[in-house]
Amino acid sequence: MTLNLLSIFREYPAPPESGFWGVPTSTIDWCEENYVISPYIAEWSNTLTNSGFILLALYLLYSSWKNKLETRFQLICAGFGLVGIGSWLFHMTLQYRYQLLDELPMVYATCIPAWSIFCEEIDVATSKIKSPTRRKQWTVGLTIFMGANLLTAIYLIFKDPTIHQAGYALINAIVIWFAYRLTSQFVDDPIAKRNLQNAMLLGICLFLTGYFVWQLDVHFCKFWITIRRSYLRLPLGVLLELHGWWHLLTGLGVYFYIVYLEGLRIYVHGKRDEYEMIWRWKVLPEVVLKSSCIRTPYSRELFGSSVLLSSHQLEDRSKSE
């Protein structure tokens, strides 16, 4: 039995100079050794972990459509999924053209929630939160569009990933700050405020944890390669591909971030009687219609008491009794 278990472990092969996609042309080559698992996938773990991004985006897209949320959220989810697809292609090929398809959509997808939040902020300042003007929305949208294109041009000229990373982080930090301000001003229900704050806090913690393990991957790459090759071997070595953990953690973080924006939008525009935020299996938030039929265990707060039936099902049951 012991011999059978040991037989599943194998040594890492020497990394070839190139694989199916040719010599890498990207400006970044991550710590995962290229083509050591498959000749068709440059970075196996960094590629497959993007499936988390894609699956979460597809679920949120379905949820926003099913619960009749605004089109802006479906566009945000589509952008979220596009980032996962672009990152998949980048890590699979390590080609510069696919690197851009990974990095630039991160900025573009963030422009949609930025537009939504900035429009809300302007309307708050002018006391017109319930009647935003189309002209104002176009002005904000055009400004963000020009800013995103300027950032793209600068990045394409200098080809320094730090420019892209700093720009992306700055946009998100501004959106989070303004979203927090709106939450403080418009959400007075303590449970709803706690749900929103927990969703955002978890999103930020997941994102920062992912960034931390990514930096460990960058700065201690030789150490991780030694551990993987000399001690863990395949397949256990893939567990120490820390950039892959960045994908999984930030994918979840973005999920929480989008649900937070959905919940905030509902409260800002007075639709709290139609929607509620639930936590599937007590940990995964989702904004749903109160009339929805919810077939999985859920709670109305993070780690709260489980509710096995949706509210309208309970009402129907009590009426029949």
BELZI-V548011 format. One record per run of one state. SS is the DSSP state (@ for helix, = for strand, . for the rest). FROM is the first residue (numbers start at 1). TO is the last residue. Records with the same first field share a line. If there is no record, write none. Layout:
SS->FROM-TO, FROM-TO
//
This chain:
.->1-1, 8-9, 11-18, 20-21, 23-37, 39-40, 42-43, 49-49, 67-70, 94-95, 126-133, 159-160, 187-189, 220-220, 233-233, 235-235, 241-241, 269-274, 281-283, 290-297, 300-306, 308-310, 321-321
@->2-7, 44-48, 50-66, 71-93, 96-125, 134-158, 161-186, 190-219, 221-232, 236-240, 242-268, 311-320
=->10-10, 19-19, 22-22, 38-38, 41-41, 234-234, 275-280, 284-289, 298-299, 307-307
//
